[in-house]
Amino acid sequence: MDNWINVKDRMPTDEFMVIVCFFGSNISVGYPHKGKILDSPLGFNFTGVTHWMRLPTAPREINFLKCEYCGVVAEDVDEILCVKTGDYFVNLCTDCYNGDREIG
């Protein structure tokens, strides 16, 4: 299955880390920020990026991430997302990300 999105069609939002393809065949993780894709959370603009896609969910057997707000572990929810908050990324369950759980 091909989930690559051409940067000419759409750029990623600032909320999620993404996988990027640059200079034709190189693959890395990118950090969207204000319409650009950075090479690290506070890094430099990637050059030559042609396509991107969201990071896949880890396999259930090894997905031990925990929501940083409510503490639920990945085994108990559908998905843990790595979400940008300010200058940092945090792990949130889908309920906290969607506002279904009270944060704080």
Beta strands, then each sheet from edge to edge (+ up, - down):
strand 1: 5-6
strand 2: 18-22
strand 3: 26-33
strand 4: 36-38
strand 5: 49-54
strand 6: 80-85
strand 7: 88-93
sheet 1: 1+ 5- 2+ 3- 4+
sheet 2: 6+ 7-
end
